[in-house]
Every structure is written in C-alpha cells, then in structure tokens.
Amino acid sequence: MIKRPILLFLVTFLLLTGCNERNQDNISFPVFNWNGHNYIVTNEPIPNDEIEEKIGEIKERTTDLPTKHEEGYRLDTGTNIYKIRGVEITNDIDSNMAIEIEGEYRVARIIVDIK
C-alpha cells in the first residue's frame, strides 16, 4: 500500500503540472499581431510625451502566438496600442510601437524573420 505522504505528493505534482501554462515557442514576453506581423513587448519604457496617438487595442487574447490583427499573447483584451511620435510603422526591422501596461508605456518591436 502506498503511504499517504507519497500519494499526496503524487496527486499534488500531477495537479501542478496539469495547470502549467505552456506556449509552443516558450516566449515569456507579451506579443501582439498588427497587420499580419508580430510585435514583442519589451521592458523598455517610453515617456508619455513620445506617444503620438492611440491606433488600436487588443481585441482577443490567445494562448498561442497571435496570427490575427489585434490579437495578443499574454495581453488582456482592451490593452491599448499607440503610435510613437516620429516613428513610421512599417514591415521593416526598425518598426516599433508602444503599448500601455499598468499605466506605463513600453516599446513593442517587430519580430522579423531573418533569412
């Protein structure tokens, strides 16, 4: 007969591993999709005076990398997306935006496939 502490440990271990949220790419930073391109949210702060205008918001939260416009991974629905003053939003490696998390603006940089 299995002793009670060992059984309790096994049940707890199984419950904890079953509740573990995993992503196929193991990305720990928030990511959102804008016009077919994914942007990763950095810890890089951006001052309020560099925010030009709100251009969108997260419409849907996903547990995988986003594939649709305004879909976000690790971002709540309604999270605001902003254009940065003087920065054009393009499909190039230099493209970036700002996102508001907990009242602070952070830089989001495009994820580009390097070939």
GIQUINOR-V582565 format. One record per residue. N is the residue number from 0. PSI is psi in degrees with one decimal (none if undefined). OMEGA is omega in whole degrees, -180 to 180 (NA if undefined). Layout:
BEGIN
((N;PSI;OMEGA) (N;PSI;OMEGA))
END
This chain:
BEGIN
((0;136.3;-180) (1;134.4;179) (2;149.5;-176) (3;-46.6;180) (4;-37.0;179) (5;-42.4;178) (6;-44.0;179) (7;-42.1;178) (8;-46.0;-179) (9;-43.6;179) (10;-44.9;179) (11;-43.8;179) (12;-45.4;180) (13;-40.1;178) (14;-43.5;-179) (15;-41.1;180) (16;-29.4;178) (17;-25.3;-179) (18;-3.5;-177) (19;121.8;179) (20;123.3;-180) (21;148.0;175) (22;142.9;-176) (23;-25.5;-178) (24;2.4;179) (25;41.4;178) (26;125.9;-177) (27;-12.8;179) (28;152.2;175) (29;146.5;179) (30;142.0;173) (31;159.8;-179) (32;132.5;176) (33;113.9;180) (34;44.2;175) (35;0.7;180) (36;139.1;179) (37;141.4;178) (38;133.9;178) (39;133.4;-180) (40;124.1;-179) (41;174.8;173) (42;6.4;-177) (43;112.7;180) (44;156.0;176) (45;130.6;-178) (46;150.1;-180) (47;-35.8;-177) (48;-6.5;176) (49;-1.9;178) (50;123.9;-178) (51;-56.3;-178) (52;155.7;175) (53;132.5;-179) (54;-9.7;179) (55;-172.1;178) (56;160.9;178) (57;121.0;-178) (58;-26.1;-176) (59;138.0;177) (60;139.5;-179) (61;157.7;178) (62;-3.0;176) (63;174.2;176) (64;136.7;-177) (65;146.7;179) (66;-12.4;-178) (67;150.6;178) (68;131.5;179) (69;26.4;174) (70;142.6;-177) (71;144.5;174) (72;124.5;-176) (73;27.1;175) (74;137.0;-180) (75;149.9;173) (76;135.8;-179) (77;-4.6;177) (78;128.5;-175) (79;142.8;178) (80;136.1;-175) (81;153.0;171) (82;138.6;178) (83;135.6;-178) (84;126.1;176) (85;5.9;-179) (86;122.2;178) (87;140.6;176) (88;111.8;-177) (89;-172.7;176) (90;10.4;-178) (91;168.3;-180) (92;-21.7;-180) (93;-6.3;-176) (94;130.3;173) (95;162.6;-179) (96;-176.4;175) (97;151.4;177) (98;144.0;-178) (99;120.5;178) (100;121.2;179) (101;43.7;176) (102;2.3;178) (103;147.1;178) (104;137.5;177) (105;151.1;179) (106;136.8;173) (107;125.9;-177) (108;142.6;-179) (109;143.0;174) (110;115.2;-176) (111;135.2;174) (112;123.1;178) (113;125.6;-176) (114;none;NA))
END
